[in-house]
Amino acid sequence: MKVEETKLDEVRSGKPQTKEGESANGIANPSNDDKKELANFKATYNSWAPEKKREKMHKVGVILISNIPKDMDGDCLKEIMNLHSVVGRVYVQPETLSSFKTKKNMRKGWVEFISKSGAKKIALELNNKPITDGKSSRFRGLLWKMKFLPRFKWYYLTDRMDYELAVCKVRVWSQARKRATFWYDPDQMEYFKKQVKKMK
């Protein structure tokens, strides 16, 4: 009788009745365990403890993705990963780094999940699987390459980011200095004057 009543309600309203564990748009709602993990995560990261201490207070899981396409930014990656589990933080390697051009427009990215066990499960399930099944998607034909990073802390990544930015600034500064000193070098000026005279 309950099945018939739900069918009648669907016909009258014109909308399918949502099942337990599903939202109105068909997306799975987070379970009670996920809600507890999320509440614990928010309580931990809203505290005044240093970042290194907060990492120890709540065990999160970090996944490394080594083949993020050029057109996929951090927001898009977070939206895709949120379909599988609750995501904390996301970092995608910027295009300005020199290593970006040497890897066929593929970048690295790190995704932090609030559940360590969930991160392990996602890394096993999605590794070497298609990014999307949509025929009209721009990521069609691309496979995920990801792995779970055991004992990895997010502040390792922030330290690495600061180091790469510092190296990039030093490299740009040294290149600008070389260009400036090149044109003010008297030996170089005499050489170019001789070359101009030969051309005349």
Order of alpha helices (4+ residues) and beta strands (2+ residues): alpha-alpha-alpha-beta-alpha-beta-beta-alpha-beta-alpha-alpha
